[in-house]
Amino acid sequence: MAEYVPRGTNFSIREDELDRIARIIVDCAFKVHNYLGPGLLEKVYEVCFCHELDKAGLSFEQQTPVPIEYDGIKFDEGFRLDVLVEDMIICELKSVMEMHPVYTAQILSHMKLMDIELGFLINFNVPLIKNGIKRLRN
């Protein structure tokens, strides 16, 4: 006999899991920034950030090519994700002096095209990393 699961429970479990993973992502970004500080290339932050994700026990993919379908044609590489965590959260990493609105638009488009609910735009080129992390919902 199947176990009774109250209506809406699966949503709650998924939200709890997303929040748990999101906290780990933010913690990993803090660790990297606290150690390296601002001013390095994005690739350096990406490698170190992924190392921290791995230490935290999360699965991830780096520089993942994402195919896109347009007008009935499949293009093998429509765009690349910096880091996809647990197949559930997109992390777009930056090391820029100024965050432009186009960065937010890009990650929101990526989230929509991939049907991903949660994303982080993380700029490591800031004095305080808390000011460089933007959490986005689709």
N, C-alpha and C positions, 0 to 999 in steps of 0.2 A: 504494500500500500504506500502511495506517495505521501511524503511529508507535507503538511499544510503550510503554505507560505502566504502570509497576509498580503493583500493587494498593495503594491507600491514598495514592497520590501526590496525587490531587486534593484530598483532605482536608488534606494537608500544605500544599499551595499555598494553599488557602483560609485555613488558620490563619496562615500567614506574612503573607498580605494583611491579615487582620483585625488582627494584631499591629502591622503597619506603620501602618495607619490609626489604631489606638488610640494609638500613640506620638505621632502628629501631633496628635490630639485633645488629649492631655494637654499637649503643648507649646503649643498654641494657648491653652488655659486658663491656663497659666503666664504667657504673654505678656500676656494681658488683665489678669490679676490683678496682675502686677508693675507694670503701667502705671497701672491705675485704683485698685487697693487695694480694701478692703472697704467696704460701706456704701451702695452705690448700688442702684437698682432693677434687678430681673431683666431687664427689657427692654433696659437699657443694656448689660448684660453679653452678652445674646443677640446684639445687633447687632454688637458688637465681636468677639465670639467667631466669628460667621459671617464677618466680614471677614477674620479670621485664617485660617479654613478656606479661604476663597476664595484668599487669598494663597498658601496651601500647595498649592493646586491640587486640592482636594477638592470634589466636588459635594455639595450639601446642599439640604434643604428646611426652611423655617422654618414653625412653627405649622401643621403639616400635619394637616388633619382626617382622621380614620380612621373609616370606616363600620364598623358592627358589626351582626352578624346575631344575632337572638335570637328564639327561638320561631317561626322561619320568616319573620320580618319583618326587612327590612334598614333600619336607621336610618342616615341619611346621615352623621351626625356623632356617633359614639359617644364619641370623645375626641380630643384634639389632642396631637401630639408637639411639644415645643419645637424640637428639631433632629433631623432624620434625615440621617445622613452616609453617602454612597455607597450608599444603600438597604440598608445592612448594620448600622449601629450607631445606637442611639437615645441622644441626650444630653438629659437632663432637667436644666435649669438652675434653681438656686435662689439666693436671697439672703436667708437666714433666720438668726436667732440660734441656733436649735436644730433639728437634723435629727430629724424624727419618723419612726418606723418605717413610717408610712403612705406616705411618699414612696418608700421602697424597695419596698413592696408594689405601689404604682401602676406603677412602671416595670417591675417583673417581670411584672405583668399585661399591660402594653402589649407587652412582648417576647414573651410567650406567644401573645397574640392575633394578633400579626403574624409569628410564627415567625422572630423575630430572636434571634440567639445572644448578642449582646454589647450591653451598655448602660453608660452612665456617668451617675451622679448627681453633679452638680457644684454645690457650694455656694460661691459667691464671697464670702460674708460671713464670712470667717475670716481671722485674721492670717497664716497660712501656707496657701497653696492646696493643698499636698500633704495637709493634713488635711481638705480639703473635697472631695476626689475619691474616689468609690467606684466601683469597676469591678464590674459584675455579669454573671454568665453565666446563660443560660437552660438 
